[in-house]
Amino acid sequence: MDRRDFIKICCCAGIAGIAGFTFFSKRASINDIEPVPKLKGHDDILSYLEVSVVDFCNLNCRYCSHFSSIADKISYDVALFEQNLDHLSKSGLKNIDTIKLVGGEPLLHPQINDFVVISRKYFPKSKIFIITNAVLVNSMDEKFWKTLADNNIYLQFSIYDIKIQWHEILSKIKKYKIQSNISDKIVKNIDEYILRYFCNFNLDLTGSQEDFKRCEHCITNCTILQDGKIYKCPLISNVKYFNKKFKQNIEVSQNDYREVSKIKNPKEFLNWLNQPPAFCKYCGEPYWVKWETSNKHLISEWASCKSDKT
């Protein structure tokens, strides 16, 4: 895997965001990312689904597109998750091409193994990923690693500029024969693969945006399942935390999500996904900012403000 492919994988990880490129390394550019094709000729297959296993995280990243740094400690109920996947599989949806278990940080969920097993049970043909910041990986027990191996799970890392014992992680990946975006070459040259930029999605608090083009190549690839609902974008599903912290009232309309229990016709559901969400009126022009952590989060990390890209 060369750096170009690596960047594409990381940028299209669970945090797809408005334009599908949340993270960049120091040498990446927008041109490194190719638009994800929309569904064509398939009315019973969903191309992509993120699952928000937990809303919160163990890093305090500024500009997080899931608002995880200011989120409440909310976890997806395992029983509800199984009900949701059972309903989707029985609704006529034949497959989900790619399922990504994300957060926040998904390894914070004490039942992460159950999410893996349930995902594979209901969608045996799917490519299933866990997206992690790696902080907890070396503390995971043998059952976790065997669960990944038994269910053919791809362990995908977002590589931040934090201290991680990558050699120890790589040793476990090799021992249990886990698919991953980490290799000997990458660990040896880890500084070259650090994700150094986040995107400030620059929310327009007035809701006056009319240009939906930023969503044209990602709305079917930002789809996220969270607490029994499927949203078109993780910004939509988590903006409640932004509203709560900064006393705002960004609206989430009924057009922006579907309750899983009410999905009856996969063709109608997929057609709905291919339409720009009403929430787009809040999406300003995004810009790049250096990745960093902070315990003091400001409204400017997500809402309209002067660019501070360096």
C-alpha positions as CSV (number, residue, x, y, z in Angstrom):
1,M,0.0,0.0,0.0
2,D,1.5,3.4,-1.0
3,R,0.9,6.7,0.8
4,R,-1.7,7.8,-1.8
5,D,-3.8,4.7,-1.1
6,F,-3.2,5.0,2.6
7,I,-4.5,8.6,2.7
8,K,-7.6,7.7,0.7
9,I,-8.4,4.9,3.2
10,C,-7.9,7.2,6.2
11,C,-9.8,10.1,4.7
12,C,-12.8,7.8,3.8
13,A,-12.8,6.2,7.2
14,G,-15.8,6.4,9.4
15,I,-15.7,10.2,9.6
16,A,-16.7,11.0,6.1
17,G,-18.0,14.5,6.8
18,I,-19.5,16.9,4.3
19,A,-17.1,16.3,1.5
20,G,-15.6,13.0,2.4
21,F,-12.2,14.3,3.5
22,T,-12.0,14.9,7.2
23,F,-8.3,14.0,7.7
24,F,-5.1,14.8,5.8
25,S,-1.5,14.1,6.4
26,K,1.0,16.9,5.9
27,R,1.5,16.1,2.2
28,A,-2.0,15.4,1.2
29,S,-4.3,17.6,-0.8
30,I,-7.9,17.5,-1.9
31,N,-6.8,16.1,-5.2
32,D,-5.8,12.9,-3.4
33,I,-9.5,12.1,-2.8
34,E,-11.7,10.7,-5.5
35,P,-15.4,11.1,-5.2
36,V,-17.3,8.0,-4.1
37,P,-19.7,6.9,-6.9
38,K,-23.4,6.9,-6.0
39,L,-25.5,3.9,-6.2
40,K,-26.4,3.0,-9.8
41,G,-28.4,0.0,-10.8
42,H,-28.9,-1.3,-7.2
43,D,-32.2,-0.8,-5.4
44,D,-31.5,-3.4,-2.7
45,I,-27.9,-2.8,-1.7
46,L,-26.6,0.0,0.6
47,S,-23.1,1.0,-0.3
48,Y,-22.0,2.3,3.0
49,L,-23.1,2.5,6.7
50,E,-21.3,3.9,9.7
51,V,-22.4,2.7,13.1
52,S,-21.9,5.1,16.0
53,V,-21.0,2.6,18.7
54,V,-20.4,5.4,21.2
55,D,-20.7,9.2,20.7
56,F,-17.8,10.2,23.0
57,C,-14.1,9.7,22.7
58,N,-10.9,9.5,24.7
59,L,-9.2,12.2,22.7
60,N,-10.2,15.9,22.8
61,C,-9.7,16.7,19.1
62,R,-10.6,20.2,18.0
63,Y,-12.9,20.4,15.0
64,C,-14.2,16.8,15.4
65,S,-16.8,16.2,12.7
66,H,-18.7,13.9,15.0
67,F,-18.6,16.5,17.9
68,S,-17.2,13.7,20.0
69,S,-15.0,16.0,22.0
70,I,-18.1,17.7,23.4
71,A,-20.5,14.8,23.3
72,D,-22.3,13.1,26.2
73,K,-21.2,9.7,27.2
74,I,-23.8,7.9,25.2
75,S,-23.4,4.3,24.0
76,Y,-25.5,2.4,21.5
77,D,-27.6,-0.3,23.2
78,V,-26.5,-3.7,21.8
79,A,-30.0,-5.1,21.9
80,L,-31.4,-2.2,19.9
81,F,-28.5,-2.5,17.4
82,E,-29.4,-6.1,16.8
83,Q,-33.1,-5.2,16.3
84,N,-32.0,-2.5,13.8
85,L,-29.8,-4.8,11.7
86,D,-32.5,-7.6,11.9
87,H,-35.1,-5.2,10.6
88,L,-32.8,-3.9,7.8
89,S,-32.0,-7.4,6.7
90,K,-35.7,-8.4,6.7
91,S,-36.8,-5.2,4.9
92,G,-35.5,-6.4,1.6
93,L,-32.0,-4.8,1.9
94,K,-29.9,-7.6,0.5
95,N,-26.5,-6.3,1.6
96,I,-24.5,-3.4,2.9
97,D,-21.2,-3.2,1.0
98,T,-19.2,-1.6,3.8
99,I,-20.0,-1.3,7.5
100,K,-17.8,0.8,9.7
101,L,-18.0,0.7,13.5
102,V,-17.0,4.2,14.6
103,G,-17.4,6.7,17.4
104,G,-16.2,8.7,19.1
105,E,-13.9,5.9,19.9
106,P,-15.7,2.5,19.4
107,L,-13.3,0.6,21.7
108,L,-14.7,2.5,24.6
109,H,-17.9,0.4,24.3
110,P,-17.5,-2.6,26.7
111,Q,-19.5,-4.8,24.3
112,I,-17.6,-3.9,21.1
113,N,-17.2,-7.6,20.4
114,D,-21.0,-8.0,20.2
115,F,-21.2,-5.3,17.6
116,V,-18.7,-7.2,15.5
117,V,-20.6,-10.5,15.8
118,I,-24.0,-9.0,15.2
119,S,-22.8,-7.0,12.1
120,R,-21.3,-10.2,10.6
121,K,-24.4,-12.3,11.5
122,Y,-26.9,-10.1,9.6
123,F,-24.6,-9.0,6.8
124,P,-22.2,-11.9,6.1
125,K,-21.0,-10.5,2.8
126,S,-20.2,-7.0,4.0
127,K,-16.7,-5.5,4.4
128,I,-16.7,-4.7,8.1
129,F,-14.2,-2.2,9.7
130,I,-13.5,-0.9,13.2
131,I,-12.1,2.7,13.1
132,T,-9.9,3.4,16.1
133,N,-7.4,6.0,17.3
134,A,-5.3,3.1,18.6
135,V,-5.1,4.4,22.2
136,L,-6.9,1.4,23.7
137,V,-5.8,-1.3,21.2
138,N,-2.9,-2.7,23.2
139,S,-5.2,-3.1,26.2
140,M,-7.8,-5.2,24.4
141,D,-7.9,-8.8,25.5
142,E,-7.5,-12.0,23.5
143,K,-11.2,-12.4,23.0
144,F,-11.3,-9.1,21.1
145,W,-8.5,-10.2,18.8
146,K,-10.1,-13.6,18.2
147,T,-13.5,-12.0,17.5
148,L,-11.9,-9.8,14.8
149,A,-10.1,-12.8,13.3
150,D,-13.2,-15.1,13.4
151,N,-15.4,-12.4,11.7
152,N,-12.9,-11.2,9.1
153,I,-12.8,-7.6,10.5
154,Y,-10.5,-4.9,9.1
155,L,-8.9,-2.9,11.9
156,Q,-8.4,0.7,10.6
157,F,-6.3,3.2,12.4
158,S,-6.4,7.0,12.4
159,I,-2.8,7.9,13.1
160,Y,-2.5,11.0,15.2
161,D,0.6,12.7,16.6
162,I,0.3,10.9,19.9
163,K,2.4,8.3,21.6
164,I,1.3,4.8,20.5
165,Q,3.2,1.5,20.8
166,W,2.8,0.7,17.1
167,H,5.3,-2.2,17.1
168,E,3.2,-4.0,19.8
169,I,0.0,-3.4,17.8
170,L,1.6,-4.7,14.6
171,S,2.8,-7.8,16.5
172,K,-0.8,-8.6,17.5
173,I,-2.1,-7.9,14.0
174,K,0.3,-10.4,12.6
175,K,-0.3,-13.0,15.4
176,Y,-4.1,-13.0,14.8
177,K,-3.8,-12.4,11.1
178,I,-6.0,-9.3,11.2
179,Q,-6.4,-7.1,8.1
180,S,-5.3,-3.6,8.7
181,N,-3.9,-0.4,7.2
182,I,-0.8,-0.8,9.4
183,S,2.2,-2.6,8.0
184,D,5.9,-2.9,8.7
185,K,6.6,-0.1,6.2
186,I,4.1,2.2,7.8
187,V,5.3,1.5,11.4
188,K,8.9,2.0,10.4
189,N,8.0,5.4,8.9
190,I,5.1,6.3,11.1
191,D,5.9,10.1,11.1
192,E,5.2,10.2,7.4
193,Y,1.6,8.8,7.9
194,I,0.5,11.0,10.7
195,L,-2.9,12.8,10.0
196,R,-2.0,16.4,10.5
197,Y,-5.1,18.3,9.4
198,F,-8.7,18.4,10.3
199,C,-11.5,20.1,8.4
200,N,-13.4,22.9,10.0
201,F,-16.9,22.3,8.5
202,N,-17.8,25.9,9.1
203,L,-21.4,25.6,9.9
204,D,-23.6,28.5,8.9
205,L,-25.7,29.3,11.9
206,T,-28.1,31.4,9.8
207,G,-29.1,28.3,7.7
208,S,-28.9,30.4,4.5
209,Q,-26.8,28.1,2.3
210,E,-28.2,27.1,-1.1
211,D,-25.3,25.4,-2.7
212,F,-25.5,21.7,-2.0
213,K,-22.7,20.6,-4.3
214,R,-20.4,19.8,-1.4
215,C,-22.7,16.8,-0.7
216,E,-23.0,15.5,-4.2
217,H,-20.2,12.9,-4.0
218,C,-20.7,11.8,-0.4
219,I,-24.3,11.7,0.7
220,T,-24.5,8.0,0.2
221,N,-21.1,7.5,1.8
222,C,-21.8,9.5,5.1
223,T,-24.8,7.4,6.1
224,I,-24.7,6.7,9.8
225,L,-26.8,4.5,12.1
226,Q,-27.1,5.9,15.5
227,D,-29.5,4.9,18.3
228,G,-32.2,3.4,16.0
229,K,-32.0,6.1,13.3
230,I,-30.2,6.4,10.0
231,Y,-28.9,9.9,9.2
232,K,-27.5,11.2,6.0
233,C,-24.5,12.7,7.7
234,P,-22.7,12.4,11.1
235,L,-22.9,16.2,11.4
236,I,-26.7,15.9,11.5
237,S,-26.8,13.0,13.9
238,N,-24.5,14.7,16.4
239,V,-25.3,18.4,16.0
240,K,-27.4,18.1,19.2
241,Y,-24.1,18.3,21.2
242,F,-23.2,21.5,19.4
243,N,-26.6,23.0,20.2
244,K,-26.3,22.0,23.8
245,K,-22.9,23.3,24.5
246,F,-23.2,26.6,22.6
247,K,-26.9,27.2,23.2
248,Q,-27.8,27.1,19.5
249,N,-30.8,25.8,17.6
250,I,-29.6,24.2,14.4
251,E,-32.6,22.2,13.2
252,V,-32.7,18.5,12.3
253,S,-35.7,18.0,10.1
254,Q,-37.6,14.7,9.5
255,N,-36.1,14.7,6.0
256,D,-32.6,14.3,7.5
257,Y,-33.1,10.9,9.0
258,R,-35.2,7.7,8.9
259,E,-36.2,5.6,11.9
260,V,-34.9,2.1,11.1
261,S,-38.1,0.5,12.3
262,K,-40.1,2.4,9.7
263,I,-38.0,1.4,6.7
264,K,-40.1,-0.9,4.6
265,N,-39.0,-0.5,1.1
266,P,-35.2,-0.5,0.3
267,K,-35.6,1.2,-3.1
268,E,-37.5,4.1,-1.5
269,F,-35.0,4.3,1.3
270,L,-32.0,4.3,-1.1
271,N,-33.6,6.9,-3.3
272,W,-34.1,9.1,-0.2
273,L,-30.4,8.7,0.6
274,N,-29.4,10.0,-2.8
275,Q,-31.2,13.4,-2.2
276,P,-29.4,16.3,-0.5
277,P,-30.5,16.6,3.2
278,A,-32.4,19.7,4.3
279,F,-29.5,20.2,6.8
280,C,-27.3,21.3,3.9
281,K,-28.6,24.8,4.4
282,Y,-26.3,25.0,7.5
283,C,-23.2,23.8,5.6
284,G,-20.7,26.6,4.8
285,E,-17.4,26.4,2.9
286,P,-15.1,24.1,4.9
287,Y,-11.4,24.8,5.4
288,W,-8.3,23.1,6.8
289,V,-6.9,23.5,10.2
290,K,-4.0,21.8,12.0
291,W,-4.9,18.8,14.1
292,E,-4.6,19.4,17.8
293,T,-6.3,18.5,21.0
294,S,-7.8,20.9,23.5
295,N,-9.9,20.9,26.6
296,K,-11.3,24.3,25.8
297,H,-13.6,24.0,22.9
298,L,-14.9,27.1,21.1
299,I,-17.8,27.6,18.8
300,S,-15.4,28.7,16.0
301,E,-14.2,25.1,15.8
302,W,-17.4,24.2,14.0
303,A,-19.3,27.4,13.0
304,S,-18.6,30.3,10.7
305,C,-15.4,32.1,11.5
306,K,-12.2,33.4,9.9
307,S,-9.9,30.6,8.6
308,D,-7.0,29.8,10.8
309,K,-5.4,27.3,8.5
310,T,-1.6,27.3,8.8
